[in-house]
């Protein structure tokens, strides 16, 4: 049981499974926005800062980011059983939905209305990702780096991926290394 001083957490493995199943079913095309809203704002299982840290780790690990995050959160609260339960919640019902949608897409993909609807959904997904990035940017105030260094790294990331079309692995390795080195340097100066 949670006492008033304890932060909220999943109450059981079933709660974890259902939460990640519902989260996965909401997350078509714009999962970052949904994950942040559900885990940070609605359920409060993570603070903004914890979410950013966990999401950063999930992004550099191989595999889908949200699946990695589910494994980490499930493991945090219930160990290996929680990690596997969260993974099952992320994949079971959404897999069935995706298979159904794939069959429908194969049958109706040639229709102009379907192609137009998919282009419209892509634009909405891009907007959701941008809005989530702006919403989470406020937590950078607590980061040891000055805001303009973080802004430069963010702009460089966009340039690397969008304009130069560098692979995400190279972008994360190069800019992530710079960000880690700069943060380490600032923290080391603060301790001296």
Secondary structure, DSSP 8 states (H G I E B T S, - for coil): ---TTS----SSHHHHHHHHHHHHHH-SS-HHHHHHIIIIIIS-SS-HHHHHHHHHHHHHSSS-HHHHHHHHHHHHHHHHHHHHHHHHHHHHHHHHHHHHHHHHHHHHTTSHHHHHHHHHHHHHHHHHHHHHHHHHHGGGGGSSS-HHHHHHHHHHHHIIIIIS---HHHHHHHHHHHHHHHHHHHHHHHH-
